Amino acid sequence: MAQADLHGKLQYDVEYKVPADKVYEFWSCNFSDVQKACPKIINNIELVQGCWGNEGSIHVMTYTIDGKTETCEEMVEAVDYKKKFISFKVIGGNLLDYYRCVKFILGQVSPKADGGSLASWTLEYEKLDENVPDPIALRDEAVHFNKAISAYLSHA
């Protein structure tokens, strides 16, 4: 009997109504504004180690999804300002009850002809066992989260 593959990747793109530099700046330098951008989702965010956007920095978010309050502790794993790349690795919180590893990777932010941009994300994960579903709902929430940030940035 073959063992189920517990590793996976879900890719998704999100359109922003602002230039690529502004999008990347938010994710790499101004992520502390996420509570202002998504007040209905993010209850609190706190930097617990390092400086915002620097490799190795750690922040903890408290958020509400479907009426449930949860926490997520993330570390900025890698940053490349030239390529507009940043990787967040989940190192604590509720997601690790189901997944051995979760990463949100902003692989590229590309400018669009209309002055907006397209952010290309990858959600990498490893399930604890084959009974854990693929994180489709998590990906969908991440898209919703990005759209709220797009709206925030277009009015900031």
C-alpha positions in Angstrom: 0.0 0.0 0.0 1.5 3.3 -1.1 1.9 6.1 1.5 0.0 9.3 0.8 2.1 12.3 -0.1 1.7 14.7 2.8 3.5 17.6 1.1 1.7 20.0 -1.2 1.7 23.5 -2.8 -1.3 25.7 -3.6 -0.6 28.7 -5.9 -2.8 31.7 -6.2 -2.5 35.2 -7.7 -4.1 38.3 -6.3 -4.6 41.5 -8.2 -3.8 44.8 -6.5 -5.0 48.2 -7.6 -1.7 49.8 -6.6 1.9 49.6 -8.0 4.0 46.5 -7.3 6.5 48.5 -5.2 3.7 49.6 -2.8 2.5 46.0 -2.5 5.9 44.6 -1.8 6.7 47.4 0.7 3.5 46.5 2.7 4.5 42.8 2.9 8.2 43.4 3.6 8.3 46.6 5.6 4.8 47.7 6.7 3.3 44.4 7.7 2.6 45.9 11.2 -0.3 47.8 9.4 -2.1 44.5 8.7 -4.5 45.1 11.6 -5.5 48.5 10.1 -5.9 46.8 6.7 -8.0 43.9 7.9 -9.7 44.9 11.2 -12.5 42.4 10.7 -10.0 39.6 10.5 -6.9 40.6 12.5 -7.5 41.3 16.2 -3.8 41.9 17.1 -0.3 41.6 15.7 2.8 41.9 17.7 6.5 41.8 16.7 8.2 39.5 19.2 11.7 39.3 17.6 13.8 41.4 15.2 12.6 44.2 13.0 9.6 44.2 10.7 10.4 42.5 7.4 13.9 41.4 8.3 14.9 37.7 7.9 14.5 36.0 11.2 12.0 38.4 12.6 9.0 36.9 14.3 5.4 38.2 14.7 2.3 36.8 16.4 -1.1 37.4 15.0 -4.5 36.8 16.7 -7.2 36.6 14.1 -10.9 35.5 13.8 -12.2 33.3 11.0 -15.7 31.8 11.0 -16.2 33.2 14.5 -13.2 31.3 15.9 -10.3 33.2 17.4 -6.9 31.7 16.5 -3.2 32.6 16.7 -0.4 32.3 14.2 3.3 32.8 14.9 5.3 33.5 11.8 9.0 34.0 11.0 10.2 35.9 8.0 12.3 33.1 6.5 13.7 34.8 3.4 13.6 38.3 1.8 14.9 39.5 -1.6 14.0 43.2 -2.2 15.3 43.1 -5.8 13.1 40.2 -6.8 10.2 41.3 -4.5 10.2 37.9 -2.8 9.4 37.2 0.9 8.7 33.9 2.7 6.8 33.6 5.9 7.1 30.3 7.8 4.5 29.4 10.5 6.3 28.4 13.6 3.5 28.4 16.2 -0.3 28.5 16.5 -3.4 26.6 15.5 -2.3 25.7 12.0 0.4 23.4 13.5 -2.3 21.3 15.0 -2.9 20.0 11.5 0.2 20.7 9.5 3.9 19.9 10.3 4.9 22.9 8.1 3.2 25.9 6.5 4.8 28.6 4.4 3.3 31.6 2.7 5.6 32.6 -0.1 5.2 35.9 -2.1 7.2 34.8 -5.1 6.8 37.9 -7.2 4.9 41.1 -7.5 4.6 42.1 -11.1 3.4 45.5 -12.5 0.4 45.6 -14.7 -0.3 48.0 -17.6 -3.2 49.7 -15.7 -0.8 50.8 -12.9 -1.9 48.0 -10.6 0.0 44.8 -9.9 -0.3 41.0 -9.6 1.1 39.2 -6.5 1.9 35.5 -7.1 1.7 33.5 -3.9 2.5 29.9 -3.0 1.2 28.1 0.1 3.5 25.2 0.9 2.4 22.7 3.5 3.1 19.3 5.0 0.1 17.6 6.6 0.5 15.7 9.9 -1.2 12.7 8.4 -3.3 11.6 5.4 -6.6 12.4 7.3 -5.8 16.2 7.3 -7.4 17.9 4.3 -5.4 20.0 1.8 -5.6 23.6 3.1 -8.0 24.9 0.4 -10.0 26.9 2.9 -6.7 28.5 4.2 -5.8 29.4 0.7 -9.2 31.0 0.1 -8.8 33.0 3.3 -5.4 34.1 2.2 -6.9 35.4 -1.1 -9.7 37.2 0.9 -7.0 38.7 3.2 -5.0 39.9 0.2 -8.0 41.5 -1.3 -8.7 43.4 1.9 -5.1 44.6 1.9 -5.5 45.7 -1.7 -8.5 47.8 -0.8 -6.6 49.3 2.2 -3.5 50.2 0.0 -5.6 51.8 -2.7 -7.0 54.2 -0.1 -3.8 54.7 1.9 
